[in-house]
Amino acid sequence: MKQASSLFRLLGDEARLRLLRVLARERLNVTELTGILGLAQSGVSRHLGLLKDAGLVSEEKDAGFTYYGITPAVRGDGGALWPLLEAQFDGAAADAAVRADQARLQEVLRLRKENFETHGSPDAREARQLVPGRSWAAWSRALGCLLPALEVADLGCGEGYLSIEASRWASRVIAVDRSDVVLKRARGLARRRHVSNVVWKRGELEKLPIKDATVDVALLSQALHHAHSPVRAVAEAARITVPGGRVLVLDLRTHGEEWVRAKLGDRRLGFDEDELRQMLTEAGLRDVKVGIGARKVGDPFTVLIASGVKAATVNHEDTNTRRSTKR
């Protein structure tokens, strides 16, 4: 009875139940669990220690990392505990916290896949095919070498990771964000990486601190769903772009994950393809293209890519002359 009492006290904690639920679906390390659960790393480590002491969780070393998973014997001992937990996990699938954990788990798994850490087997515990030096970051930088030296605006730049990547091939990057806090971190990152061709500016997406027709490319990467007025933000991106320049938008397709409003500050739950197409067209852009950039089975988030070219400036004097001639 004492042992049962200790076990039930251990399971009477929401964070530990959430932890068990995600570990039932994938082996994860402490850093990944911290991101998924939104808890401090020390707290995650403490919960893992308690669950490990109880025999519910086991750890294993793999490629220099320590991964945690449900102890195989817990699932296979024929007892009543694990079926009971699984039934509770399945019954809570619609809970907002559970949906948020699941979405962040999918993001962790997507990042693993894009880092090319494993190949050739759907099970990471089986044989691995290592491909030294292969990564999406390297590919993006290689493609950047094919571009001319462009003036780029990174709108809603956040902590500046994309701005700094673009600075490798751009002649200059103007990075804009509304938050002084994140801009401070972005400037610090740029200093540490010895990047000198990024200009950091505080401003709103709907009223950019950039002159008309200044940049060749205006980027809105995962920023539009934070805007007070997405339509105005796209119009501003078009305003600062030179004739013949491009506006490029990466954002989420419409989804139902309400938790992102409180957790991430999202104002919109994504956009559908027609809505993005209309916004770019109404901003005066032509050759508008909208398509899927990334999606994964089971992941509630799909990334859309939309682009358009700013039309050449119309000479109103010549237009009026042509109209007069027609009359």
N, C-alpha and C positions, 0 to 999 in steps of 0.2 A: 504493500500500500504506500509505503514511503517513496518507493521508486516511481510509482504511478503519479503520486502527488507532485513530485519534482518535475516529471515530464509535462504534466498539464500546466503547471506554473510557467514552464519554459515556453509552451505554445500559446500562453495567454498574452502574447505581445504581438501587436499588429505588424511591427517592423520585421520581426522574425518570421512571421507567416508570409509576408511579402517576399522575403529573402528565399524562403523555401520554395515558394511558387516559381520564381524565376530560375532557381537552380534546378528545379524539376524539368525545365525545358532546355537548359544549356549549361555547360560548364563555364564558369566565369571567374575572372580574377578580382581582387579587391578594388582596383581602380574602375573596372567596368561596373561592378556592383554599386560603387559610390555614385557613379553617373546615373545609373538606372533608378536607384531608390531615392536619390536626392538627399542622402544622409552624409554626415561627416565620416571621413575614412576611419577615424578612431572608433566610431560607433559601429560601423560595418564590421570591423575587425573583432570588436568585443562580441557582437552577436554571433559571428562565425565561430569564435572560440567556444562559446556556450553550446552551440549546436553540434560542434565537433566533439566536445566532451560527452554529450548525450548520445553520441553514435549516429546522429541523423545526417551529418555532413562529413565528407572525407575530402582530403586535399591530395593533389598530385602535381609533381613538377613536370613542366613541359616547355622546352625551348627557352629556358631561363625564367619562366613565369610560374607562379603557383596558382593552380586552378582549383576551384571548389565545385563539388557536385553532391547530389544526394548519394549517400552510402548505398551501394548496390544491394546489400543485405536487407536494408529497410524496405525496399520495393519488393524483394523476392522472398521474404520470410513467411509469406502466407498469413501474416497477422492482419488485424483489423485497422491498425493505425493509418497505413498509407492510403488504402481505399477511402477511408473517411476524409483524409486531407484532400485527396484528389477531388472528391465529391464537393467539398467546400470550395476549392479553387475553381472548379467548373461552374458552380452556382454563383460565384462572384464575378464572372467574366464581364458583366455589364457595369460593374462598379467603376466610378471615375478614376479612382486611384489605381485599380488593376489595369484599366485601359491605358493609363499613362505609363505604368511600368512596362506593359507589353510593347507600347510604341517605342520607348527608349531602348528596350531589349533589341527590337528589330533594327534600330539605328546602330547599335553596337555590332550586331552581326553583319550589317551592311559594310561598316567600316573595316571589319576584319576581312571581308571578301575583297574589298577594293584595295586593301594593302597587299593582296596576293600572298598572304602568309601560308595558305595551304592550297594545294592543287591535286587533282587526280582522284580524290576520294571525298565523298560527302561526310565522312566521319573523321573529324580532326585527330582522333586517337589512332587512326590507322596510318599506313605509310604516307609520307609526305614527299611532294616533289618541290624542291626548293629552286627558285629562279632568282639568283642573286642580282640585285640592282633593278628589279622590275617593280615599278610603282606608278600610280596615277600622277603623282607629283612630278616625276621625271618626264612623263609623257606631256603633261601640260606645259612644262618649261621648254621641252623640245619644240612643241608646236608654236610657242611664243617666239622662238628664233626665226620662224618663217614670216613673222609680221614686221611691217615697217615700224619705225620709232613713232608711236602715236601719243597724242595727248589723251589721257584717260581720266574719267571721273568715276570714283567708287562711292556711290550714294547710299548712305546707311552703312558705313564701313565697319561699324562695330570695333573690335579690337585690332583690326587692320591686317588680318592674315591675307585676304585677297588683294588688298592694296599693295602689300609688300611683294606678293607673287607677281602682280602686274608690273611692278617697278623694274623687274628684271628685263622686260622687253620694251616698256613704254619710255618715251622721252621724259614724261612727267606724269605724275598721278596726283589728282586733287581728291582727297579723301574727306568726306563730309559725314558727320554724325551729330545728333542732338545732345549727346551725353558727354559732359566734360570728363567724367570718370573714365569712360572707355577710351576716349581720345588720349587721355594721359597714359593709359596702358599701351595704346597703339604707338605713341611717340617713343615710349621706353623700349618697345620691341624693335622699332626701327633703328634706334640708337645701337642696341645690342647687335643688330645684324648689319650695321654700317650702311644703312640705306639713306641716301641724301636727296633723292629726287621725288619725294612724296611731300605734298603740302597738306597739312592737317587743318581742317576748318570746322568750326561749330556752326550748325545750321539745321533747319527743318527741311524735310524732303519737299514740302509744298512751297517753300520759299528759299531756294538755294542761294548761297553767298558766292555765286559764280556769274560772270558776265555772259551775255548772249553769244552764241556761236563761238565758244571757246575751246571745246574738246572734240576729238574725233570719235570717241566712244564713251557713252554714258552707261554705266553698269548699275543695275538694281538687283543685287543678289540677296534673296531671302529678306528683303527690306520692305517690299510693297505691302505685305500684310501687317506691317507695323504703322503704316501711314494713316493719318487722320482722314485724308482724302486721296485714295489711290489714283483717281482720275487726274487730280491736280499734280500729283507727284510725277506721273508719266509725262504730263504736259511740260513740267519744269525740266525734266530730263531732255525732252525734245528741244526746248528753248536754248539750252546751253550747248547743244550739239551743232557742229558746222554743217552747212548743206552738203549732202553726200555722206555725212557721218552716220553712225549707227547707235541706236538705243537697244540694249540687251537686258532682258528681264529673266531672272531665274526665280521662280516662286512655287508655292505649293498649289496643287490642284485642290478644289473644294473637298473638304473632309468634315467629319463630325466630332473631332477630338476637342471637346469644350475645355478640357483641362489646360490647354496651351494659353488660354486667356490669362489665367491667374499665375501660372508657372513661368511663362515666357513673355507675357505682355503682348500677345498677338491681338490685334484689333479685328482682323478678318480671319475666317477659317478657310483661307485659300480662295482661288478663283477658278472659274471654268474657262475652257479654251476660247469660247466665243466672247466672253467678257474681256479677256486680255486682248484679243484681236481688235475689239471695238475701241478699247482705250488707246491702243497704239495708232489706230487709223484716225480717230478723232483728234489725236495730238499732231496730225499732219504728216505722219510717217507713211511711206509706201513700201511695197514689196514685203508686207508684214507676213511673218511665218510664226506659227505656234505649233509646238510638238512636245512629246514626252522626253524629258531628259534622263530620268531615273525612276525606276519603280521595282518593287520586290514583293513577291507573293507573301501575304500575311502582314505586310507593312501598311499602316493606314495612310502613309504619306507618299504621294507621288509628286515628283518635281517636274514642272512645266518650264519650257524655254520659249521665250517669245522675243522676236527681233524685228526691227524695222529700220528703213533708211530715210533720213530726213531729205525731203524734196528740195531741189534747188530753189533759191530765193526768186520770187516772182517780181519782175520789174513792173510795178503798177503803172508807171508812165507809159510804157510800151503797150500795156494791156488796154489803157484808156484810148490810146491812139488807134488801136485795132478796132475797138468798139465804135469809134467815131467814123472810121472808114467804112465799116459795115452799114452804118446808118445812111 
